[in-house]
Amino acid sequence: MRSPKKKPFSDSRINSKFKVKNWPKYNDSLRRRGRIDFMISENLCDGWHEDNHSNRKTGRQKTYSDQAIIQVLQIRCLFGLKLRQTQGFLDCIFQMCGLDIKCPDYTTISKRSKKLNIKFEPVRNGEEVNHVAIDSSGIQTYTGNEWLENKHGKQYIRRTWKKIHIVVDDKGFIVANATTEHNVDDRSQVSELLTDINTKEFLADPGYDGESMYQFLRGKGIKPTIRPPNSHAASQAAHVKTERDIEVEYQQGNGYQAWRVKNNYGRRESVENTFFRFKSSFGSQFLSRGIENMKNEITIKCQLLNKMFHIGKPISVRTC
């Protein structure tokens, strides 16, 4: 039996409607996302092949540079192509444009992508942001084991999904990301994700709640705005109320809606919207199979999503 649907915590959100003010400009930006020159630049030939004279090593020399492999992976993620399809697609584009270059072989792309270790490009370049929001979501892995398990029995172990963690700043851009196994605690990724981020406030759901999380954030000079649980165990020092205890007591005494308004917790919905845009643009399944390829794929997709968001985003206003 299905559980009854939860009632909304605010009746004003049921009948609220929004209107996009800059629809012509935003509509044009949506069309630009599908242009082939969205990722292919005019100087694509520069640096396409590896310069083996300046950094020559023993063994067989590389034919294509790391930047060429990254460009191919960006095209693949942008249009959701398989490796063989990506090779044929780019070879056709290069031939039509009269470029004297060829796409790397699909086996070369697969092998080289494991060793790239693509770093996330900073959006704000160390600039302090007012707040960041963090959350995680699951992405399915490519596998046929589930069908085999249903047909032949439990001897086929089904490959589980992966979890991606993203941090979104106050302007809606992704500033950090990570890919882990599905059973990894969300709080374990916060320290690494906030390494290069300078922010004043940290917004998160109850999955990040904990006394150690409050202490870690306050140690970095960051205000924690984490939704408290409905019930929690008291701190070890019962005579001293911690910041987390005060937040829990406020929510229990005044209700969640009052706590939400007091802390302007609606700002955390930006990370939920980012996950919606991510899965709407790239789907909810990996194109890659290896774990290192998966990590690079998620990083490339986050950078592409930032670029899409940069060329045009909707400006919505509430009408009722």
N, C-alpha and C positions, 0 to 999 in steps of 0.2 A: 504494500500500500504506500502510495506516495505521501510524503510529509506535506502538511498544509503550507501554503505560500506565506512567507513572512510579510507582515504589514509594514509599509514604509514609515520611517521614523519622522518624516515631515510630509504633511498633506499638501504643502505648497509645491512639492516637486512632481505631483501626479499630473497636474494640468499645465505645467510650465512649458512654454514654447519659445524657440529661439529662431532668429533670422540672421542669415549671413549678409553682412553689409557690403563686402567687397567681392561679390560673386563673379563678375566678369574677370577680374584679375586672378582670382583663385581658380576659376575654370580654365584660364589660359595656362596656369602653372601645372594643372593636372594633365593637360595635353603635352606639355613639355617633358613630363616624366617618361613618356613613351618614345621620345626621339632618340635615335641611335647616337647622335652627337652629345647626348646628355653625359656620357662617360668618355667617349673617344675624343681626345683633343686634337688640335691641328698639328701639334708637334709630336705625334705619337711615335714617329720613326726615331726620334732622338732617344737614345738609351734603350732601344728595344733589344739589341744584342749585347751580350756581356763583353766588357772590356777586359780581355785576358792578358793584355800586355802590362798593365800597371799592377795587377794583383794575380799574377800567375801562380798556380799551385801544381803539385804533383798529381798525376793521373789525368783522366779525361777532362778537358776544359768545358765549361758551361757554354751553351750556344745562346741562350736567352737570359736576360737579366731578371733579377727579382721583381723589378718594377713591371716588366712585361707579364710575368706570371700573375701579379696582383691585378693588372688591368684586365686580363682574361677572366679571372675569378670575379671581378666586379661586373663584367658583362654577363657572366653566367648567373650570378645572384640577382641581377637586375631583371632579367627576363625568365629566370627559372628554368634554365636549359640543362640538359645532361652534358657530360664532358665531350662526347663525340659530336653532339649537336652544336656545342659551342665552337669546336674546332671548324666544322663545316660552315657555320654562320660567319665567323670572323674571316675565314679565307675568302668567302664570297664578297664580303664588304671590302676587304683590302683590294681584291681584284677589280671591283667596280670603281673604287676611288683611285686606282692606278698607283697604289703604294707597293713598293718593292720589298715587302716583308711578308712573312707567313706566320700563321698561328702555331704555337708549339703543339706537339702531338699530345693527345689526350692522356697517354700514359706519363708523359713528362709533366703535365700539369698536376696529375694526381700525386706523383712522387715528390715534386718540388714544393707543393703546397703544405706538406707535412712539416717542412723545415723552415717555413717562412717566419713563424712567430710574429704575426702582424700586431703591432702596437696600436692602441686606440689614439687617434689624433685629437689633441685637446681643442675644445671649442672656445673656451674663454681665456686660455693662455695665462693661467694663474690669477685671473681676476676674481675678486670675492663676489660670491652670489648670496642673495638674501636667504634662500632655502633650497634644499634638495629633497626629492622624494625617491624612495627606493621600494622595489617590489620584485617578486620572482614569478615565473610562469613556466609551464611545461611545454616542451617541443618533442614531437614524436620522432623516433629514429626509423630509418629505413630497414625493414626486415620482413621476411616471409615466415618466420618461426611461429607466429601466432596461428596461422592457418594450418601449419604442420602439427602443432600441438592439438588443435581441435580435431584433426583428422586421425592422427596416429597415437596420441596419448601424451603423457607428461614427460616423456623422455626428451622432448624438444623444449628447451627452456626459452621462454619468450624474452626477447630483449626489451628492457624497459625504456621509458622516455628520459630525456635529459632535462635539467632545469637551467634556465637562464636568469641571471640577475642583472638588472639595469638601474642606473641612477639618473634621474632627470632633474635639470636645474629649473630655476624660476621662470625661464623663457620657453620651456618645453623641449630643450635639446638634450640628447643623451650625452652624458659626460663620462660614464664608465660602464663597463659591462663585464660579466664573467659567466662561464659555462661549467656546470658541475653535474654530478650524479643526482638522481632524483631524491635520494635519502640524505642529502647534506643539509645541515641546519642553516637557515638563512642568516642567522646572526654571525656565523663563522666567516662570512664573506665581507662584512662591513668594514673591517680594518683595512683590508687590501683595496676595496673599492674607493675608500675615502683618502687614499694616500696622497694623491695629487689634486685634491679638491679643497678649496678654501671657501667654507660656507659658514653661515651664522646659525642655521636651524636645520634640523634633521626630522623629516616626516616619514612615518612608517606605520604599518598595521600591527595588530597584536602579535603576529609571528615574530617580531623583533623585540618584544617586551622582555625585560629582565633587569635586575638590579645591576648586574655587571655591564650591561649596555648603557645604562644611565651614567655609570661612573666613567666608562670609556669615553663617551661623548663629552661629558663635562671636563674631562682631562684634556681634551683637544679644544676646549672653548666653544663647543657647539651646544646649542639648546636642543634637548630631545623633546620632540612632540610625537609621542607614540601612544596609540590608543590603549588605555589600560584594560586589563581583563575584567570580566564581571565579578570574579572572585579570585583572591590570591592569598598566598600564605604570608603571614606577617614577617617582617625582617627579623634577623637574629637579635639585634639590639632593640627590644620592644619599647624601651623608654625614649628612643630617638626616632622620630618619623623622618623617613627619607623623602626625597622629591617624588619618587614613584608612589610611596604610600599616600602622599597628599593628593596626587592625581587620582588614585583609585577611590579615595574617600569622597572626593568632589563628584566623581561620576556616579557613585552609589547614592549620594545624597541628593543630587540635582538631576540625574539622568544623562544619557549619552548625548542627547540633542543639545543640552546646555553646555556640556564639555566641548562638543564640536564647535559651537558658536564662539565660545570663549577662546579657543586656540586656533580658530579659522582653519579647521581641519580639512575643509573642502579643497584646499590646495593640493592635497595628496592625490586627488583624482586625475591630475595630469599624468601620472605614471600609468594609471589604468588606461587612459586614452592612448598613451604611447604604445602599450601592448596591443590595443585594438588596431592601431595603424600598422604596427609591425606585422601582425598576422593577416591583416587585410591585404597588405602589399606583397608579402613573401610567403604566406601560408604558415601552417602550424607543423611542418615536417621538414627535417633536414634534407638537403641535397647530398651531403657527404655521409660517409660511413665511419671513417676513422675519427677518434676523439680529437686529435690535433687538427684535422681538417674541419671538424665541427666548430671548434673554438675560433678558427680563422674565419669560417663562414659567418658566424654570428657577429664578429667584429666588423666584417665588411658590410653586412646588412645594416648594422647600427649606423655606420658612417654614411651609407646610402640614404637611410631614413633621415638623417640630419641634413643631408644635401637637399632632399625633397622638401623638407620643412623650411629650409632656408630660401628656396626660390619662390615659395608662396604658401601661405597658410590662411585659413579662414578667420575672419573677425566676426564673431557671433555676438548678438545682443539679445537680451531677453525681452520678448514682446508681451508676455502675460504670465 
